[in-house]
Amino acid sequence: MSLLLSGQTAIVTGAATGIGEAIAIRLAGSGATIAIVDLDLFDAERVARAIGGGTFAIRADVTRSAEVKQVVETVLARTGRIDILVNDAGIAGRAAPIWEQTDDDWHRNIAVNLTAPFYFCREVIPHMRNRGYGRIVNIASIAGKEGNPRMVAYSASKAGVIGLTKSLGKEVATDGICVNAVSPAVVRTRILDQLT
C-alpha cells in the first residue's frame, strides 16, 4: 500500500486537525505528496512537518474563491499535478433551534461546508479532465442524510455536499474522474468543541 499513490499529489482541506489530518497522514503513507490547506497555518505546518517528505502547508480561507484559485495554482506550480482532492474543511456552527439561528449562522455554515467544496471542485476539474484522471472525496455527514435537531444549517450544508457529489460524479464519470462522498457519524475532533 505504501507505493499505491507514489508520484501523485493530493490537496486535503481542513487538514490541520481532526479527520483531515488523519486523511493527509494516510494518503502520505501511501506515497502521495500532500498539500495541507487550512486557515490555521500554524497547525497546518505542524502536520506537514510531522508527515515530512514533500508535504507542504498552504494557508487559505476556503470560502473565498480567489484564495481557492490561488491554492490550486500554487499546488500546480509546486508539483505539476493534482490527482486527488479531499474536501474536509468544515464547521459545526452554533447548536440552536432554527428560530434562534441568525443569518450569519446560516451563511457561515453554507460557505464553509458547501460553497468551499464547490469552489475547489470547480478549480481542479479542468486540470483533471485535461489529464483524464482524478479522485475527489467530499466529507459530508450522516447529518446530511438524517438531519440533526438544533443543527439545521449544518445538516442542510452536508445534504448539499451529498447532492453536489452525486451531480458532479455524473458530469465527469466519462473523464476518468471519480467523485465520492463519505458521511461520518460523530467523531471526537475539535469540531465538537463548538457544541454543548
Secondary structure per residue as TSV (DSSP state, phi and psi in degrees):
chain	resnum	aa	ss	phi	psi
A	1	M	-	360.0	-23.7
A	2	S	T	-66.9	-19.4
A	3	L	T	-108.3	4.5
A	4	L	T	-57.8	-38.5
A	5	L	T	-111.9	19.5
A	6	S	T	-56.6	130.5
A	7	G	T	86.6	-7.9
A	8	Q	-	-91.7	154.5
A	9	T	E	-116.5	134.7
A	10	A	E	-123.8	136.5
A	11	I	E	-98.8	127.2
A	12	V	E	-124.5	115.0
A	13	T	E	-86.2	152.2
A	14	G	T	64.6	30.3
A	15	A	T	-94.3	10.5
A	16	A	T	-77.4	-17.1
A	17	T	S	-153.0	172.6
A	18	G	H	58.2	-140.0
A	19	I	H	-60.1	-42.3
A	20	G	H	-60.0	-42.2
A	21	E	H	-61.5	-45.0
A	22	A	H	-63.0	-39.3
A	23	I	H	-63.6	-45.3
A	24	A	H	-60.2	-43.5
A	25	I	H	-61.8	-43.3
A	26	R	H	-66.8	-43.6
A	27	L	H	-64.7	-41.5
A	28	A	H	-63.5	-37.5
A	29	G	H	-63.5	-21.9
A	30	S	T	-94.8	7.3
A	31	G	T	105.0	-4.2
A	32	A	-	-78.3	152.3
A	33	T	E	-88.6	130.7
A	34	I	E	-113.0	133.6
A	35	A	E	-99.4	110.2
A	36	I	E	-84.7	110.5
A	37	V	E	-109.6	123.2
A	38	D	E	-160.1	156.0
A	39	L	S	-71.1	-27.8
A	40	D	-	-91.8	91.4
A	41	L	H	-65.9	-35.0
A	42	F	H	-58.7	-51.8
A	43	D	H	-72.2	-31.9
A	44	A	H	-62.4	-42.2
A	45	E	H	-68.2	-35.4
A	46	R	H	-60.4	-45.8
A	47	V	H	-64.9	-43.3
A	48	A	H	-60.3	-43.0
A	49	R	H	-64.5	-41.1
A	50	A	H	-64.8	-37.3
A	51	I	H	-74.4	-43.1
A	52	G	-	75.8	-159.3
A	53	G	T	62.8	-137.6
A	54	G	T	-91.9	6.6
A	55	T	-	-63.0	139.1
A	56	F	E	-142.8	158.1
A	57	A	E	-107.0	144.1
A	58	I	E	-133.3	127.6
A	59	R	E	-86.1	130.7
A	60	A	-	-157.3	146.3
A	61	D	-	-90.7	106.4
A	62	V	T	-68.7	-8.6
A	63	T	T	-87.4	-1.4
A	64	R	-	-112.0	116.3
A	65	S	H	-59.9	-36.0
A	66	A	H	-64.5	-37.0
A	67	E	H	-71.8	-36.1
A	68	V	H	-63.5	-44.2
A	69	K	H	-59.2	-42.1
A	70	Q	H	-64.8	-38.9
A	71	V	H	-58.3	-49.4
A	72	V	H	-62.2	-42.6
A	73	E	H	-63.4	-39.8
A	74	T	H	-64.4	-45.2
A	75	V	H	-63.8	-43.7
A	76	L	H	-64.4	-39.3
A	77	A	H	-66.3	-33.8
A	78	R	H	-84.0	-38.1
A	79	T	H	-117.2	-17.4
A	80	G	S	81.8	0.6
A	81	R	-	-163.0	155.7
A	82	I	-	-134.2	112.1
A	83	D	-	-98.6	-32.5
A	84	I	E	-133.7	137.2
A	85	L	E	-127.4	126.4
A	86	V	E	-118.6	112.2
A	87	N	E	-89.9	94.6
A	88	D	-	-110.8	-22.6
A	89	A	-	-53.3	130.9
A	90	G	-	-165.0	162.0
A	91	I	-	-132.4	154.1
A	92	A	-	-86.3	-33.2
A	93	G	-	78.5	-176.5
A	94	R	-	-80.8	130.1
A	95	A	-	-83.9	115.4
A	96	A	-	-166.8	155.5
A	97	P	-	-64.9	159.5
A	98	I	G	-57.3	-33.6
A	99	W	G	-71.9	-9.8
A	100	E	G	-105.2	-4.5
A	101	Q	-	-77.4	138.8
A	102	T	-	-97.2	168.5
A	103	D	H	-56.5	-43.2
A	104	D	H	-62.9	-39.5
A	105	D	H	-57.5	-47.6
A	106	W	H	-64.6	-53.0
A	107	H	H	-63.7	-37.2
A	108	R	H	-65.6	-44.8
A	109	N	H	-60.6	-47.3
A	110	I	H	-64.1	-40.8
A	111	A	I	-62.8	-48.8
A	112	V	I	-75.6	-46.3
A	113	N	I	-84.1	-26.6
A	114	L	I	-120.8	-47.3
A	115	T	I	-67.7	-39.4
A	116	A	H	-60.0	-47.2
A	117	P	H	-60.3	-36.7
A	118	F	H	-59.3	-48.3
A	119	Y	H	-58.8	-47.7
A	120	F	H	-65.7	-43.2
A	121	C	H	-60.9	-44.4
A	122	R	H	-61.0	-36.1
A	123	E	H	-77.2	-36.4
A	124	V	H	-87.7	-24.9
A	125	I	H	-57.9	-44.8
A	126	P	H	-57.8	-42.5
A	127	H	H	-62.5	-46.5
A	128	M	H	-63.6	-40.4
A	129	R	H	-64.5	-40.7
A	130	N	H	-61.9	-34.3
A	131	R	H	-89.4	-14.1
A	132	G	T	71.8	26.7
A	133	Y	-	-159.2	141.1
A	134	G	E	-179.9	152.3
A	135	R	E	-132.9	123.3
A	136	I	E	-122.6	129.6
A	137	V	E	-124.2	120.0
A	138	N	E	-102.4	127.5
A	139	I	E	-86.8	108.6
A	140	A	-	-96.1	-138.5
A	141	S	-	-167.9	152.3
A	142	I	T	-59.4	-25.6
A	143	A	H	-63.1	-28.0
A	144	G	H	-73.3	-18.0
A	145	K	H	-98.2	-37.1
A	146	E	H	-106.7	-27.5
A	147	G	-	80.5	125.6
A	148	N	-	-107.6	130.7
A	149	P	T	-63.4	147.3
A	150	R	T	69.0	11.2
A	151	M	-	-140.7	50.3
A	152	V	H	-61.2	-47.6
A	153	A	H	-64.8	-44.5
A	154	Y	H	-61.5	-48.7
A	155	S	H	-61.2	-43.5
A	156	A	H	-64.7	-41.2
A	157	S	H	-64.3	-39.4
A	158	K	H	-74.2	-31.5
A	159	A	H	-63.9	-38.1
A	160	G	H	-62.7	-38.4
A	161	V	H	-61.8	-40.2
A	162	I	H	-64.6	-43.5
A	163	G	H	-65.3	-42.6
A	164	L	H	-57.9	-45.0
A	165	T	H	-62.4	-46.9
A	166	K	H	-63.5	-43.4
A	167	S	H	-66.3	-49.3
A	168	L	H	-64.3	-39.0
A	169	G	H	-57.1	-38.7
A	170	K	H	-73.1	-33.6
A	171	E	H	-65.0	-36.5
A	172	V	S	-113.3	13.3
A	173	A	G	-59.8	-30.5
A	174	T	G	-94.6	7.0
A	175	D	G	-104.3	10.6
A	176	G	T	79.1	18.2
A	177	I	E	-116.4	127.4
A	178	C	E	-105.9	131.8
A	179	V	E	-124.4	122.1
A	180	N	E	-134.8	160.2
A	181	A	E	-122.5	147.2
A	182	V	E	-117.3	134.1
A	183	S	-	-119.7	83.1
A	184	P	-	-69.0	158.4
A	185	A	-	-87.8	-156.6
A	186	V	-	-70.9	128.6
A	187	V	-	-125.3	133.6
A	188	R	-	-74.4	95.0
A	189	T	S	-133.7	-178.2
A	190	R	G	-62.4	-21.5
A	191	I	G	-59.6	-28.0
A	192	L	G	-71.4	-18.2
A	193	D	G	-62.6	-21.1
A	194	Q	G	-78.7	-10.7
A	195	L	-	-109.3	156.3
A	196	T	-	-83.2	360.0
